Structures are given as structure tokens and as C-alpha cells.
Amino acid sequence: MLRLNGVLLFWTLCHVLRQAWSEDELSSPRDVRVDSAVHWSPVTDRPGIKYTVQYRTSDREKWHNISGCVQTELTTCNIQSGCVMARVLAQEGNRTSRPVEACRHADSCSPEVQLTSKEGLLMVHMVKNNRLLEDNGGHFEYNVQYGRDGEELKDLYTPTSRMTIKHLDVGRRYCVQVRYLCYQKPFGNPSVQHCESIQESERTKKKKIVAIGVTSTILLGVLVVGLMLFIYRHHKKIKQFLQPPLRLPDHYCEYLSGVFPQQALSLTTSPCEERHDLISIICLEEDLIPESDREQDYDSSNGLDFLDHYE
């Protein structure tokens, strides 16, 4: 039973919330503007709609109700002088519209910023020339926050709409955000964060190109000289390494392996060659005469010579 009651209670609550959510949302005030007072146009002509005006001097502060402008049916409300932001919301019974914000000076409560990067510096220009400076004089300035992308921003202050941030690292990305300060208190909303990379100048680029060219030439010269010295010292080993491997011709390999054809070793004779008898020993005729006969012939020849001499 308790479980059934819990289910019915939950269903009833959902139904009530659904009906409340399905009701038409109350429209917001129109044409909200701030000068010496806050002005707006009514939501509709039907009676019963009331308006509440709130103010603050910085987005870091809470909204405060303006005395005399809480659930009023008027469409104007006096506001204090100085740097002030205001907002107006409509109320009808338990319904409340979305608030509409406005700023006393300029079209926006946050400055518009332009960045220009050069070598080692970043130039910040606040585009809009608002009346905050005119109305507050020396009590107004810009809070310029800068730093590397992803890091904590540092604070700088300037009363003018231009500022140059120096001594930045080339090639790094820097981000800038600007907001108003009135009487040393933040006013309005900070600007959109803008980021720029610090570029190199043309002169620096040319110097780098020349340095790279000279370094490359020196390294190439050292490499060539070192290669020549290496070849000179090890030219024999290099020559031996580059020589093709020695290899016997195929017919030598066949002969040494015993598979060389026998007919290749036989001498072929042409049919035009003459045939001769085979000579085994060659002797002179003198070698065939007996030694005794040779001595007799010798004596006889000597005797003849002697007779011829004697005669």
C-alpha cells in the first residue's frame, strides 16, 4: 500500500511539473538602454506585469536591486552615476522572464580588441572609443591581460586605447584579454580572448637562410674531404672489395671434375697432311765406320801430305 501511494505521489508531482513547464514563458523586456536612467519597453499592453531593475559594476559582483525599482509597473528607473551595468526582468505572479542586460556607456560593456604581431612584440588596439574615459577621466583605464597560450595571464594597465607588449618569444602563441577599470574596480565584462603567434621579421628570416646555407656548405665540404681521405687510406681494400669473384671457366671445371669429353682431347688431323715414316734413331755415317779403318785412312792421308810437302 505504501509503495502504491509513493507511485501515485510521484505521478502527481510529475504531472504538476509538466503543467508548469508547459505554460508559456513570460517574455523579456524590450529595448533596454542605460544613459542617465534605465529605460525599457513593456512586454505587453495587458496590465499586471511588473518589472525589477538590478545593477552591478563588475561581472565579479552580484546583482543588486535598485531601490524604488523592484516590481514596478513603470518603464524607467533612475540609476547611480559612474560605471554601472543594469538589467531588467519582468514578473507576473510566479513567472519571471529572462533578464536583459545593458551598459551605461558604449554599445557593449566589454571592449573590442584587435591584435597585430611583429617580431618580439604584440600591439593591442582597443577599437571602440567609448565615453567611459570622457566621463571618468583619470579614474578610467584598460586592464590588459596577456600570456602564452594555455598559461596564466599577466596584468598590464594603460589609460590609452593602444598598447605595445614587448620582449615576447618569436614563434610562440600569446593570448590577450582586455576589460575596463573604473575607480580601480573592474567594470563590465572582459573582452573575447584573442590569440596571435609572434612572427619573425623578413630580416631575421634572411639571416637564418644565409646561416643554414653556409652551415650546409661547410658540412658538405667536410664530408667530401673526409670521404677522399678515407678512399686514399683504404683504396687497396676498397679495390679488393669491388673486384668481382674469380671463377674458372666452365670447360676447366668440367675437365678437373673428370667429365670433360674425351673426344675434345683427341687431335684431329686434316686430310691434306703428308704422311712420313717414323724415325726412331738418327746416326751419322762416320759413326758406322770401324775405328781401325778410320786410323788407316788417317795415316795414308798424312803420308800423302808429307810427300807433297817433300816434293
Secondary structure as GFF3:
##gff-version 3
##sequence-region A 1 311
A	DSSP	alpha_helix	2	22	.	.	.	ID=ss1
A	DSSP	beta_strand	30	34	.	.	.	ID=ss2
A	DSSP	beta_strand	37	41	.	.	.	ID=ss3
A	DSSP	beta_strand	50	56	.	.	.	ID=ss4
A	DSSP	beta_strand	64	65	.	.	.	ID=ss5
A	DSSP	beta_strand	76	78	.	.	.	ID=ss6
A	DSSP	beta_strand	85	92	.	.	.	ID=ss7
A	DSSP	beta_strand	95	96	.	.	.	ID=ss8
A	DSSP	beta_strand	100	103	.	.	.	ID=ss9
A	DSSP	beta_strand	113	118	.	.	.	ID=ss10
A	DSSP	beta_strand	121	126	.	.	.	ID=ss11
A	DSSP	alpha_helix	132	136	.	.	.	ID=ss12
A	DSSP	three_ten_helix	137	139	.	.	.	ID=ss13
A	DSSP	beta_strand	140	148	.	.	.	ID=ss14
A	DSSP	beta_strand	154	158	.	.	.	ID=ss15
A	DSSP	beta_strand	162	165	.	.	.	ID=ss16
A	DSSP	beta_strand	173	182	.	.	.	ID=ss17
A	DSSP	beta_strand	185	187	.	.	.	ID=ss18
A	DSSP	beta_strand	194	197	.	.	.	ID=ss19
A	DSSP	alpha_helix	202	233	.	.	.	ID=ss20
A	DSSP	alpha_helix	235	242	.	.	.	ID=ss21
A	DSSP	alpha_helix	250	256	.	.	.	ID=ss22
A	DSSP	three_ten_helix	262	264	.	.	.	ID=ss23
A	DSSP	three_ten_helix	286	288	.	.	.	ID=ss24
A	DSSP	alpha_helix	291	310	.	.	.	ID=ss25
###
